[in-house]
Amino acid sequence: MGSEYDYVAALDLEGAELNKICKGDEYMELFEKEVKRLNQNQKFTAFMSDEEETEKLRKTWISEAKTETQIEIAKNMLEKKMDIKDIAEVIGLSESEVEALK
């Protein structure tokens, strides 16, 4: 799996689909058991409508894409030897986040 967002998306998977991504990895097999347990819990599955869940995932993906774009732009600015403080201000990252991209 690529990121923690993949785990959130996996909460919707069932049966063979979930088994396919988890099989052979001890941690993921434990994750699969927990997902199955949670999906059987009416209180857990009913807290958000399908529309609300779809919108939350959409916003998460947009936020992740924006962050990736910010990082790429900041790296390009660093390559141009621009000031870290200016990069942070323009991109919307902290100075320490920009510094860590070096």
C-alpha positions in Angstrom: 0.0 0.0 0.0 1.2 3.5 -0.9 -0.1 5.6 2.0 -2.3 5.8 5.0 -5.1 6.9 2.7 -5.1 3.5 1.0 -6.0 2.0 4.4 -9.1 4.3 4.6 -10.1 3.3 1.1 -9.7 -0.4 2.0 -12.4 0.0 4.7 -15.0 -0.3 1.9 -13.5 -3.4 0.4 -15.0 -6.8 1.2 -14.3 -10.5 0.6 -12.0 -11.5 -2.2 -11.0 -7.9 -3.0 -9.9 -7.2 0.6 -8.2 -10.6 0.8 -6.3 -10.0 -2.4 -4.5 -6.9 -1.1 -3.9 -8.3 2.3 -2.8 -11.9 1.6 0.8 -12.8 2.5 1.5 -9.8 4.7 1.1 -10.5 8.4 0.3 -6.8 9.3 -2.2 -6.5 6.4 -3.9 -9.8 7.4 -4.4 -8.4 10.9 -5.7 -5.2 9.2 -8.1 -7.3 7.1 -9.5 -9.0 10.2 -10.1 -5.6 11.9 -11.8 -4.2 8.8 -14.1 -7.2 8.6 -14.9 -6.8 12.3 -15.6 -3.1 11.9 -17.7 -3.6 8.8 -20.0 -6.0 10.8 -20.6 -3.3 13.4 -23.8 -1.4 12.5 -22.8 1.5 14.7 -19.5 1.9 12.9 -20.8 1.5 9.4 -23.8 3.8 9.9 -22.0 6.9 11.1 -21.6 8.3 7.6 -23.7 8.0 4.5 -22.2 6.9 1.2 -22.4 10.4 0.0 -20.7 11.8 3.0 -18.0 9.2 2.8 -17.4 9.9 -0.9 -17.1 13.6 -0.3 -14.7 13.0 2.6 -12.5 10.8 0.4 -12.7 13.3 -2.4 -11.5 16.1 -0.1 -8.7 13.9 1.2 -7.5 13.2 -2.3 -7.7 16.8 -3.2 -5.7 17.8 -0.1 -3.1 15.2 -0.8 -2.7 16.3 -4.4 -2.4 20.0 -3.3 0.3 19.0 -0.8 2.2 17.0 -3.4 2.0 20.0 -5.8 3.2 22.4 -3.1 6.2 20.1 -2.5 7.1 19.9 -6.1 6.9 23.7 -6.6 8.9 24.3 -3.4 11.6 21.8 -4.7 11.7 23.7 -8.0 12.1 27.0 -6.1 14.9 25.6 -4.0 16.7 24.5 -7.2 16.5 28.1 -8.3 18.2 29.1 -5.0 15.3 31.1 -3.8 15.1 32.1 -0.1 13.5 29.5 2.2 11.4 32.1 4.0 10.0 33.4 0.7 9.3 29.9 -0.5 7.4 29.0 2.7 5.4 32.2 2.4 4.4 31.7 -1.2 3.8 28.0 -1.1 2.1 27.8 2.3 4.5 25.4 3.9 6.4 26.1 7.1 10.1 27.1 6.8 11.1 23.8 8.4 9.0 21.8 5.9 10.8 23.7 3.1 14.2 23.1 4.7 13.5 19.4 4.9 13.0 19.3 1.1 16.7 20.1 0.5 
